[in-house]
Structures are given as C-alpha cells and as structure tokens.
C-alpha cells in the first residue's frame, strides 16, 4: 500500500514511487501495490480530487480512505490501536471498510 495524502506534493511524488516499484517488479514479478488515501480532510476540494488525480498513474486506488482524526494520534501515543480505544467508533469502521 502506498499512502498518499491529499496534497500536490504527494501526488507529484507518486510517480517516483511507481518507478521504484516497477524496478522492484523485475525481481519480484508477483508484487502487488495500490494507493491508499491517508489523512483526508472531509469536505475539502483536494480531499475529493485526490482519487481523480491519482488515476493518471494507472495504479489502483484502494476504496477505503483514512481520514485525519485526532484518535489516530491519541492511540499511537498510548500504544493502542483504534479497535482497542473505540471499537465501535467511526475510525474503527473506517479502517475496517473493505468495499467501495
């Protein structure tokens, strides 16, 4: 999984990552990869445009999106994961989502 934040810098850098992966495929021909949008801020233009921008790379974009939420930083600081801190919360559902 290639994490990409909704920012022009990450979208531009995605090409370099794809180039590295293409080099690695020479040695590991079954290597699989996909983009995953990380730290998306809801209701922002760039948050909505990032998937479209990534489509230029002919690489799949994972359906689930990880939004920017305070709980991710809080759980990292406490050594937990969101499933432990808030198993029924929106962050746990967001991480568990596996369909578009």
GROMACS elastic network, one bead per residue, 0.5 to 0.9 nm:
[ bonds ]
;  ai    aj funct       b0    kb
    1    32     6  0.85014   500
    1    33     6  0.55814   500
    1    34     6  0.51024   500
    1    35     6  0.56867   500
    1    36     6  0.62344   500
    1    62     6  0.83428   500
    2    14     6  0.83765   500
    2    17     6  0.81259   500
    2    33     6  0.70903   500
    2    34     6  0.59789   500
    2    36     6  0.58381   500
    2    37     6  0.83701   500
    3    10     6  0.87934   500
    3    34     6  0.86991   500
    3    35     6  0.59608   500
    3    37     6  0.58937   500
    3    38     6  0.58123   500
    4     7     6  0.79946   500
    4    10     6  0.56877   500
    4    11     6  0.69479   500
    4    14     6  0.76799   500
    4    35     6  0.66902   500
    4    36     6  0.60804   500
    4    38     6  0.56188   500
    4    39     6  0.82830   500
    4    50     6  0.86512   500
    5     8     6  0.86109   500
    5     9     6  0.85636   500
    5    10     6  0.59663   500
    5    11     6  0.78061   500
    5    36     6  0.85410   500
    5    37     6  0.57865   500
    5    39     6  0.57661   500
    5    40     6  0.65648   500
    5    47     6  0.86298   500
    5    50     6  0.81631   500
    6     9     6  0.85559   500
    6    10     6  0.70277   500
    6    11     6  0.74196   500
    6    37     6  0.69878   500
    6    38     6  0.73877   500
    6    39     6  0.73432   500
    6    40     6  0.60611   500
    6    41     6  0.81504   500
    6    46     6  0.59793   500
    6    47     6  0.55136   500
    6    48     6  0.84415   500
    6    49     6  0.79774   500
    6    50     6  0.54507   500
    6    51     6  0.86370   500
    7    10     6  0.54665   500
    7    11     6  0.63646   500
    7    12     6  0.86801   500
    7    46     6  0.70824   500
    7    47     6  0.83589   500
    7    50     6  0.76671   500
    8    11     6  0.50760   500
    8    12     6  0.60133   500
    8    13     6  0.84878   500
    8    46     6  0.86926   500
    8    50     6  0.86734   500
    9    12     6  0.51930   500
    9    13     6  0.60817   500
    9    14     6  0.86085   500
   10    13     6  0.50062   500
   10    14     6  0.61013   500
   11    14     6  0.52184   500
   11    15     6  0.77432   500
   11    50     6  0.76504   500
   11    53     6  0.71196   500
   11    54     6  0.66063   500
   12    15     6  0.63309   500
   12    16     6  0.80883   500
   13    16     6  0.54740   500
   13    17     6  0.67069   500
   13    18     6  0.89373   500
   14    17     6  0.51157   500
   14    18     6  0.62078   500
   14    19     6  0.86285   500
   14    35     6  0.88477   500
   14    54     6  0.80228   500
   14    57     6  0.80143   500
   15    18     6  0.50802   500
   15    19     6  0.61562   500
   15    20     6  0.87119   500
   15    57     6  0.70804   500
   16    19     6  0.50260   500
   16    20     6  0.63240   500
   16    21     6  0.87029   500
   17    20     6  0.51318   500
   17    21     6  0.62736   500
   17    22     6  0.86940   500
   18    21     6  0.50148   500
   18    22     6  0.61783   500
   18    23     6  0.87113   500
   18    57     6  0.79624   500
   18    59     6  0.83977   500
   19    22     6  0.51155   500
   19    23     6  0.64408   500
   19    24     6  0.88032   500
   20    23     6  0.51344   500
   20    24     6  0.63313   500
   20    25     6  0.87717   500
   21    25     6  0.61601   500
   21    26     6  0.89623   500
   21    31     6  0.83499   500
   21    33     6  0.82048   500
   22    25     6  0.51200   500
   22    26     6  0.70277   500
   23    26     6  0.56766   500
   23    27     6  0.77601   500
   24    27     6  0.55212   500
   24    28     6  0.61685   500
   24    29     6  0.80283   500
   24    31     6  0.80158   500
   25    30     6  0.72153   500
   25    31     6  0.61039   500
   25    32     6  0.89007   500
   26    29     6  0.59679   500
   28    31     6  0.56129   500
   29    32     6  0.87195   500
   33    59     6  0.77502   500
   33    60     6  0.77879   500
   34    59     6  0.61647   500
   34    60     6  0.51024   500
   34    61     6  0.55810   500
   34    62     6  0.61982   500
   35    54     6  0.79995   500
   35    59     6  0.71178   500
   35    60     6  0.62640   500
   35    62     6  0.57934   500
   36    60     6  0.88746   500
   36    61     6  0.58795   500
   36    62     6  0.50571   500
   36    63     6  0.76787   500
   36    64     6  0.72228   500
   36    65     6  0.64996   500
   36    66     6  0.78917   500
   37    40     6  0.66543   500
   37    47     6  0.88555   500
   37    50     6  0.77115   500
   37    51     6  0.76937   500
   37    61     6  0.77206   500
   37    62     6  0.75071   500
   37    63     6  0.87253   500
   37    64     6  0.77058   500
   37    65     6  0.51709   500
   37    66     6  0.62694   500
   37    67     6  0.81517   500
   38    65     6  0.61773   500
   38    67     6  0.61775   500
   38    68     6  0.74384   500
   39    65     6  0.80690   500
   39    66     6  0.56563   500
   39    69     6  0.76020   500
   40    44     6  0.85683   500
   40    46     6  0.86529   500
   40    47     6  0.55349   500
   40    48     6  0.86236   500
   40    50     6  0.89910   500
   40    65     6  0.71577   500
   40    66     6  0.63322   500
   40    68     6  0.54910   500
   41    44     6  0.62238   500
   41    46     6  0.85298   500
   41    47     6  0.59076   500
   41    48     6  0.89921   500
   41    67     6  0.58889   500
   41    68     6  0.57454   500
   41    69     6  0.86308   500
   42    45     6  0.87838   500
   42    47     6  0.64853   500
   42    48     6  0.80735   500
   42    67     6  0.71704   500
   42    68     6  0.82788   500
   43    46     6  0.88569   500
   43    47     6  0.70705   500
   43    48     6  0.75221   500
   44    47     6  0.51520   500
   44    48     6  0.64975   500
   44    49     6  0.87905   500
   45    48     6  0.52821   500
   45    49     6  0.61908   500
   45    50     6  0.87441   500
   46    50     6  0.59119   500
   47    50     6  0.57120   500
   47    51     6  0.82208   500
   48    51     6  0.69882   500
   48    52     6  0.80346   500
   49    52     6  0.53706   500
   49    53     6  0.61874   500
   49    54     6  0.87587   500
   50    53     6  0.50164   500
   50    54     6  0.61647   500
   50    55     6  0.87182   500
   51    54     6  0.51485   500
   51    55     6  0.63684   500
   51    61     6  0.68721   500
   52    55     6  0.52145   500
   52    56     6  0.75824   500
   53    56     6  0.61472   500
   53    57     6  0.84096   500
   54    57     6  0.58583   500
   54    58     6  0.79672   500
   54    59     6  0.76576   500
   54    60     6  0.84994   500
   54    61     6  0.73869   500
   55    58     6  0.58080   500
   55    59     6  0.67479   500
   55    60     6  0.75056   500
   55    61     6  0.76246   500
   56    59     6  0.80025   500
   57    60     6  0.84787   500
   61    64     6  0.87331   500
   62    65     6  0.74372   500
   62    98     6  0.88296   500
   62   100     6  0.86258   500
   63    97     6  0.82666   500
   63    98     6  0.70686   500
   63    99     6  0.62574   500
   63   100     6  0.50540   500
   64    94     6  0.69877   500
   64    95     6  0.72960   500
   64    96     6  0.83128   500
   64    97     6  0.59273   500
   64    98     6  0.63755   500
   64    99     6  0.71171   500
   64   100     6  0.69768   500
   65    94     6  0.71003   500
   65    95     6  0.78728   500
   65    97     6  0.86465   500
   66    69     6  0.85218   500
   66    91     6  0.81591   500
   66    94     6  0.65827   500
   66    95     6  0.67975   500
   67    91     6  0.81961   500
   67    94     6  0.80621   500
   68    71     6  0.88626   500
   68    72     6  0.79629   500
   69    72     6  0.59243   500
   69    73     6  0.76464   500
   69    91     6  0.76636   500
   70    73     6  0.55267   500
   70    74     6  0.62750   500
   70    75     6  0.87461   500
   71    75     6  0.59319   500
   71    76     6  0.83910   500
   71    82     6  0.70779   500
   71    85     6  0.84607   500
   71    86     6  0.87987   500
   71    91     6  0.76239   500
   72    75     6  0.53805   500
   72    76     6  0.62121   500
   72    77     6  0.86837   500
   72    81     6  0.75979   500
   72    82     6  0.68029   500
   72    91     6  0.80395   500
   73    76     6  0.51302   500
   73    77     6  0.61640   500
   73    78     6  0.87122   500
   74    77     6  0.51877   500
   74    78     6  0.63459   500
   74    79     6  0.86352   500
   74    80     6  0.84561   500
   75    78     6  0.50798   500
   75    79     6  0.59446   500
   75    81     6  0.54008   500
   75    82     6  0.63101   500
   75    84     6  0.86517   500
   75    85     6  0.69940   500
   76    79     6  0.50616   500
   76    80     6  0.59782   500
   76    81     6  0.67801   500
   76    82     6  0.88610   500
   77    80     6  0.77334   500
   78    81     6  0.86206   500
   80    83     6  0.81761   500
   80    84     6  0.63249   500
   80    85     6  0.68425   500
   81    84     6  0.55180   500
   81    85     6  0.64486   500
   81    86     6  0.85889   500
   81    92     6  0.89052   500
   82    86     6  0.55489   500
   82    87     6  0.65161   500
   82    89     6  0.81373   500
   82    91     6  0.66039   500
   82    92     6  0.57092   500
   82    95     6  0.86938   500
   83    86     6  0.56250   500
   83    88     6  0.77068   500
   83    89     6  0.83138   500
   83    91     6  0.83085   500
   83    92     6  0.55631   500
   83    93     6  0.89370   500
   84    87     6  0.57904   500
   85    89     6  0.87739   500
   86    89     6  0.51620   500
   86    90     6  0.83687   500
   86    91     6  0.78318   500
   86    92     6  0.69142   500
   87    90     6  0.86625   500
   87    91     6  0.84050   500
   87    92     6  0.57983   500
   87    93     6  0.81616   500
   88    91     6  0.82698   500
   88    92     6  0.63761   500
   88    93     6  0.70579   500
   89    92     6  0.54572   500
   89    93     6  0.64707   500
   89    94     6  0.86871   500
   90    93     6  0.50560   500
   90    94     6  0.59833   500
   90    95     6  0.86783   500
   91    95     6  0.62473   500
   91    96     6  0.85620   500
   92    95     6  0.52582   500
   92    96     6  0.61370   500
   92    97     6  0.85835   500
   93    96     6  0.50469   500
   93    97     6  0.59663   500
   94    97     6  0.53675   500
   94    98     6  0.88868   500
   95    98     6  0.82848   500
   97   100     6  0.82000   500
